[in-house]
Each structure stands twice: as C-alpha cells, then as structure tokens.
Amino acid sequence: MTKPRILSGMRPTGRMHLGHLVGAVENWVQLQDDYECFYMVADWHALMSEYQNSASIRKYAYDNVMDWISAGINPERSTIFVQSDVPEHLELYMILSTITPLGWLERCPTYKEQIVEMKDKDLYTYAFLGYPVLQAADILLYRAQAVPVGEDQLPHLELTREIARRLNHILGSKLVPEPEAKLTRFPRLLGLDKRKMSKSYGNAINLADSTDEITKKVQMMFTDPTRIKKTDPGHPAECNIYAYYKVFANDRTDSLSEECHSAKIGCTDCKKNLAELLINLTKPFRDKREEMEKDPQYIKKVLEEGAERAHQIASKTMKDIRKAVFG
C-alpha cells in the first residue's frame, strides 16, 4: 500500500534550536512511520529575508541537516534535499504567480506577522510578498496530500489550497491535489528572555551547543520576577524554567511546583538542575553530529541523493503542468 506523501521544510537562517526540535523535527521523525516524507531545506525562502547575508545560507543548510539526522530523520526513509537544487520549484512558482490574485497575498496574516517580527530587515520586497506562492509551489510540486501544521498556520495552508483549486480550474484538469492539514500540537517553548525563541533574537539553546554553552544560557534565563529571596514563595506559572520542565520533564513538574511554592528550592538550584537535564537530553545529538563531522562528504551525498529523488517527482509534475499550460 502506497503511503500518503507530505512535504515540510525549514529556512536555513541559523542553527537549529530546542524550539525547532519540539515544534517540528520531533514530529517529522514520527511521521516517517506513516508517510512518504519530503523534508526540504528552504534556501530560496531564506534568501527572501537574508539577501544581505546570503553567504551564510549554504553553511546553515548543511548544519541544519546534520541536526535533522541527529534528531532521527533517516535519509533512507525520508527524502532530504535543498530547495534550490531542484529547479522546478521556481518554474512552478512562476506559473502560480501568474494566477494568484494580489489581494490574496496582501491579506495573508503570516506576511503581516513577519514584517512586524523582523523589523531589522527590509522585507518590503516583491519576493517577500510572494513567498506564500513559492510555498504553495513547494507543496504542489510533489503533489503532497498533507502538510504538518499547527492551528495558527491553517490560514496559510488554505491559501495553498486556493491556489491549487484555481490552477486546476483554469487548466481544466485536476493536476495537483488540494493538500490537507496534518494538525499537530506544538509544545510552547519561549526563548531565554521569555520572548519567542528565535535565531534573530539570540535567545535560543541550540542542539549543537556545548555543555558549557548550555549551562551559561540556562543561568541567564528569566525566572519568577516576584521572587527576590530564596525564602520567598515562588510562582511556577510565571517562571520560564518551570515552562521548560513542562516540555522536557513533565513527570517532575508536580514535585517541582510544590518545592517552588514552599521555597524548598531556589532559582539557582532549579537552573542548575535544568541545565543538567538539557545537557543529557542533547548529548545523543552532539554525539551523532560528531560522528557525521568525521566524514565531510556525508551530508553532501545525502543532499545529492535527496535532490535526485525530489527531481524525479518534480519533473513529472512539471511535465504535466507544462503540457496543460502550453499544449
């Protein structure tokens, strides 16, 4: 029985952090059991915001893929590739651009959110406005039946479905499916400063961080602002350290909550324990990365083989669409 196909991706704009792990990659690993998985390094998408720092994109692409594999993505079970290594992405993007009404893009909530979030970058460009069209091309190129998303991303996927519907209607044939949402619940993990965890904010714990780096970063984390002295009762619901325990060691949160409320444990000790927890959690990733780093050609080979598999499917889709467009 043929497995349904999914496509997901990540922009290589920095190192992979714990937010990526719990928000995407752990789910990707589980999806390998039931889906034909295509996992894409979205370097064209990265270029739309990093065009003034484009030299770093390829470096982060290789670095991110090492983290994906370290986290459990198996190149023999999933197709891992770089978006720009498959030229059909831009070809379909061009065709979809001709049929996508401008109003659809201007009302896209994700576009407005990104403009606000990345104030330090000039994103008032033609390409950035049109990035949802490229994202639609990424999905439709592989005729993916499903896309793993959180509830906040549903409006964005609906735009892809509208574009697919319009393409099929205009060309008079169901050339691409309307992808369904594979709804997933992502644990909420804030950055060290309680803002959204982001590469651009520099408030993240990376999977490849050393034990010393993790220890130093945890020591910097915001805790309960109302707890001045160790003897003061704590308020775990207000503490970012406690939020990390809920994600990574939920079985310990009841006892930790009681100890915090009764001031049996101070913030310094709590941070020390969390650092040890995260160091142990990330050790298998670091060990696997070290093994891969001994063979500099390994990631290059994975991406070459992945691009070839992706190209085989992408070229078939584009052959069908070209025929429908030009006759």
N, C-alpha and C positions, 0 to 999 in steps of 0.2 A: 504494500500500500504506500502510495506516494505521500510524503509529509507535506503539509502546507508550508508555504515559504514566508519568511519575514525578512525585513531589512531594518537595520538600525545603524546609527553612526555617532561619531563624536568628533568635535573640532579639535585639531592638534594645536592649541594655543598656549599650552603649558603642561606641566607634569600632572599625572593623574593623582587625585587625592581621595580621601576617605568618602567624601560626598559622591564622587563618581562610582565608587565601589558599591555603596549601599543603594544609590539612586539609579544605577543602570547595570553595571557589569555583573553583579551577583545574579540579577535577573536574567541577563544574557546567558550565563552559564547554565541555568536551569532550563532555559528554552531549547537548548541543544538536544534535549531528550525527545521533544515532540515536534520540532520544526526543522525545516531546511533553513539554516541561518546564514545570512549575509551581513557581515559586520564591516562597516566602512569607515576609514579614516577620511573625514570630510575636509580635505585641504582646500578645495575651492571655497567652501563656506568660511573657513578660517581666513582666507585671503580677503574676504569682504570686510573684515574688521581689522586685520593685521597687515594691510597692504603697505604700511610704512615700516613694518618689521618682518617682511616676508622671508628673510633668510633663516629664521628660526623654525619655520613651519615643518620642513622636512626632518629636522632634528627631533622635534617633538613627536612627529608621526612615528618614527622608529621607537622612540621612548615609550609612547603610549601603547604600542602593540606589544612591547615586552611586558608591560603591566597587565594587559588583557590576558596574555598567555599565562603569566604568573598567577592570575586570579582564577584560571580554569578554562579559558576559551581554548578549545582544541582545534588547531589548524586542519586536522584530518577530519573533523566533524563539521566545522564551520568554515565558510569562505571569508577570509580576512584580506582586505585589499585597500589600496589608496584610490580615492575618487578620481584624481586627475590621471591615473594610469589607465582609465577606461574612457576613451574619448567620446563614447556615445552619450555620456552624461550631459555634455554641453550641447550636443546635437539635439537631443530631445528637449533640453532647456530652451533652445532657440525656437523650436516648433511650438512648445507650450506657451512661450512668451507672446506669440502672435495671436493666441486665442484667449488669453487671460485678461479680463477687464481690469482697468487701473483701479477702479473702486474696490475690487476685491482685496487688493494689496493694501490700499490706504486704510482699510478698516481692520486689518489684521492686528489683534491685540498684542501678539508677540513682538511685532515690529515696534510698536509704541513702547513696550516694556524695555526692549533692548536699547532704544535710543536714550531712555532715562537712566538705565543701569550703567551704560558705558559712556558717561558724559565726557570722559577724557579723550574720546576718539570722534573724529568727524565721520559720522555714519549717514550723512545726508547725501547719499550717492545713488545713482541708478541701480547699481548692483545690489546694494543692501535692501532697497525697496523690493527688489525682485527675488530676494533669496528664498521666499516660500515657493516660487515657481521652480527653482532649482531643486528644492527639497521634494517637490512633487515629482520632478523628473527622476530623482534618485530612486523613489519608491516604485513608480510606474515602470521604469526601465526593466525591473526584474519581475514585474507582474506580481509583486508581493501581495498576498491575500490578507496579511495582518501586519500591524506595526505596534510594537510595545510602547505605550504612552501612559502618562499619568493623567488624571482628570483635567488638570489645568492645560494640557496640550490638545484636548479634544477639538477646540475650535480650529486649531492649526491643521489637524488631520482632516477635518471636514472640508477645508479649502482644497486639499489634495483630492478629496472625493469629488468636489465640484468640478475641478479641472479635468479629472478623468471622465466624468459624465459629459462635460462639454466636448472633449476630444472625440469621444465615441459618437456623440450626436452629430457633430459637424462632418466627421468622416464616414458616417453611416454604417459603422460596424463596431462591435464590442472588442476593440483592440487591446484594452487594458481593463483589469478588474477595478472596482472601487474598494480600496483596502479597508478592512475593518480594524477597529481599535482593539488591541490586546491590552486591556486595562490592568495596570499593576499599581500596587500601593508602595510608594517610596517612603522609607523612614525619613523623618525630617531631621537633618543634621546641619546645624549652623556652624559658621566659622569660629575661630578662636575668640573673636570680638563680638560674637552674637549677631553679626550681620550674615547675609547669605554667604555660604562658603564659595569662594571664587578665586580663580587664578589671579585675576586682576587686582583683588584686594590684598593679596599676600597673607591671607588668614587661614590657610589650609594646612592640614597634615597630609603629606604625600605618602603614597605607598612605598616609595623607594627611600624615604628619609631614614637616616641612620638612627641608632638608639639615642645618641646624644641630641640629635636634632628633635626627635620626638619628645624627649624629656624637657628640653628648653621651651618648646612650643606649648606643651601642656602647662608648664609653670606660668606662662603668660596668659592663660585662659581666664575669661571673666567668670566670677563666681557670684554668690549672693551679695548684692551691694549693700544690704541692710545688716550684714553680719560683720561687725567691726572687730570683735574679740572672739577668741576661740570658745569662750564660755557662753557667748550669745547663742540662743537657739537659731538654727538655720531654717531656711525655706527652700527645700529642694526644687519645688516647682519653678523657682526663679533662677535656678543655678544651671549654667551651661554644662558643668561637669556631670551633674545628675542626668541631663539630657543625653549625654554620650553613653552613660551606663544603660539607659533605657534601650539604646540601639544595640550596643555590643555585649551587654551582660545583664539582660533584663531579669534574670533569676536572682540577681543580687540587689535589686532596687528596693525591695521591701525592707530588708535589714539596714541598708544604707540610709533610707529615708528616716527610719526610727533613730539611728545613730546621729544623723544630722539634726533632726528636730530636738533631740535631747542633749545636743552638744557633746556627745561622746567621741566624735571625730571632728578634727579641724579641717579647714580648706587645704592646708599644706599637705597633710597626710592623704586627703582624698585625691589631690592632684598626683601625688607620688604613686598611689595605687592605680590610678587611671593610666599613667604613663607606662607602668609595668604591663597592664592589660593590653594596651595598644602595641607595645613593643613585641609581646608574644603573638598577638594577632597578625602583625605584619611580617614576622620573621620568615614564614614559608614563602612569602612573595619575594623578599630580599634574597633568600637562598636560591630560588628558581631563577631570578634575574642574574645572579652571579654566574650560574651555570650557562645561561644563554650568552652572557657577555664574553665567555671564553671562545665563542665561535662567532666572530663578527659578520659572517656571511649568512647566519641562520635566519635572521629577520628578513634580510634581503630576499632570500629564497622563498620564505613564507609569503611575502607580498607579491613576488613574481608569479608564483603558482596561483595565488588567490586572484590576481588580476586576470590571469588567463582563464580561469573558471568563470569569473564575472563577465569577461568579454564574450565568452561563448553564448551566454544567455542574453546579454545586452545587444549583441549584434543581430540576433534572431528577432528581438523585439523591434529594433530599428529597421530591419529589412521589411517587416510587415507594415510599419508605420509609413516608411518612405513610399512603399507601393500604394498605400491608401492616399497619401498626400499628392504624389506626383503622377500616379498612374503607371 
